[in-house]
Amino acid sequence: MIPVYQPHLGGREKEYVNQCLDSTWISSRGEFISRFETGFAEYIGSEHATTVSNGTVALHLAMAALEIGAGDEVIVPTLTYIASVNTIMQTGAAVVYAESLADTWNVSVADIKARITPKTRAVMVVHLYGLSCDMDAIVALCKEHNLLLIEDCAEAFGSLYKGQHVGTFGDVATFSFFGNKTITTGEGGMVVCKDKAVHDRACHLKSQGVSKTREYWHDELAYNYRMTNICAAIGLAQLERADETIAQKRQLADWYREALKGLPLVLHAEPEGYRHSYWMCSILLDDPAQRQPLRDRLKEKGVETRPLFPPAHTMPHCKTEEDFPIAQSLGSRGVNLPSFPTLTREQVQQVADEIRAFYSN
């Protein structure tokens, strides 16, 4: 079986975890928490980063730190993982969906602009599958309308826009370190803030709102969103090998692009001025009717795949009657191929050969 993803734990993960065990610092305090936060902030070029227990709570905490809530509207692409939408709903704010672009699959800035109302408080952009959104246009739009900008970077660690790492453009940004992400802590996430006051508030809220001056005193309703020292130890080891991992994943994309040439499909593109981190090597079929038969054949041959996300506005709990033809088309035609960093060229060719055989039948 060739899985769609598996983590690569080939660095100092065991060494660092054993240090946690030996020291008994295994919960949400310990040296690896601060080391991971500092190292991560330096890697992406930010001043303020704080660890959390997963990427979903990272989004919720980021919006809580910005005091987004009832009466606000947050614009978000419908083509995204459901956590982007769920966390907006959890703040009490209203979700406003936006359309996608056919070429990059990311959110349409023109459609964001068309959906701004007097209640719009923030725009959440999602750097889908490792490709940055058009950040010049989005930053300019948010400044023009005095809107907060949230970057959902769950899938985009290592992705650059004009040489700048995603997550450093917005007021806040969030990252996920789930087991299938480019760097992993098993479960975990990071909240990155441009403003120190917002960062301090995020740190306060993630730890039960505990007072800095009075023992066991909690001054507001807050959360327990803290990362463990063990998870941070794994994250630090992963971070030390990040450049190598990203290079491996970009190599996979090159191999797939070459091996799939001439078939009625396209690999997720990398526009000029962008660096795609290829969290997932994703293809878009010309014909949506062929997606499930292709996935079925690959499964029979021992190759695991995933579909692109179905648009969030079609989900039962957050459904609208709106029509987003581009997002719906993308969601019906996309396939995520095996994308883990230790995948070999021979395995990539094996996957490509099975896809080619499907189309030749």
C-alpha positions, 0 to 999 in steps of 0.5 A: 500500500502506498499511503496518501501521507505518512510522517517522516520522523527521521531527525532528533524526535526520539532524543528530544522526547526522551529528554522530556521523559527524563526531565518529567516535563511532559505537559504544557510547560518545559523548555521545548515549548519556548524553543519551538515557538522561537524557532518557528517564528524565526523560520517564517520571519515573525516576531510573535508565535504561540503554540496550541494543541491543534490547528483548529483551536489555533483558528478559534484562538486567533479570532478570539484574540481579535475579539471577533464575535456576534454581529460580525461577518467573516468572509472565507472561501467555500473551498476549504477544510471545514475547520475554517468555517466551524471556528468562525461559527464558534465565535458567533460571527456570521460566515460569508462564503467567497468563490474560488479561482479556476487556475490557483484554486484559491479565493477570488479577491474580486469576489471577496470585494463584492461580498463586503458589507458594513458588518464585515469585520475580517477576511480569512484567506486559506492557502490551499494545499500549499499554494499562497493566495494573492497576498498583495491584492488581499492586503490592499483590499483589507487596508482599503476597507479597514478589515482584519486579515486572518491567514489560515496556513494549516496546509502551507508551512514552507509556502512563499509569496514573492519571497515572504513566508505565508502567515506574515501578511495578516493580523493573525495567522494559524498553522497546523501540525497534524500528523499529515502536515509538512512538519508535525507534532502529532497534534498541534498548531501555532498562532502567529500575531503581528501585534504584540498586544494581540499575541499577549491576549492569545497567550492569556486566553489559551491558558484558562485566562490565568492571572500573571500576578495572582495564583490560581486566579482567572479573570475571564472566560478562556480556554485550555488550548496549550501544547504539550512539551512532548509535542513541542519537542517533536515539532522542534526536531521537525523544524530542524529538517524543514528545508530538506522536507520541503525540498523533497516535497517539491521534488515529488511534484516535479516527478508527478508533473513529468510522469503525468504529462499528456493526460487529461488532467493538470497538477496544481500549478505554481505561478511565477513569484510563488513557492508552492510547498506542495503539502499535497500533490493534487491533480484536477481531472478534466472530467468529474465523472472519472474521479471516483472510478480512477480512485477506485482503480488506484485503491485496488492497486494499493494506492491511497488517494483523497478527494479535494475538499467539497465546498463548505457551503454544501455541508449540512450544518453550514449549508447555503443555497448559493451557487459557487460554480468554480469551487463546486467544479474544483471540489468535484474533479480534484484528487490528492495523490500520495505526497509524503516526503520519503516517497521514491521516484519509483513509487511516483512512477508506479502511481502515474503508471496506474493513472495512465493505464486507467485512461488507456482502458 
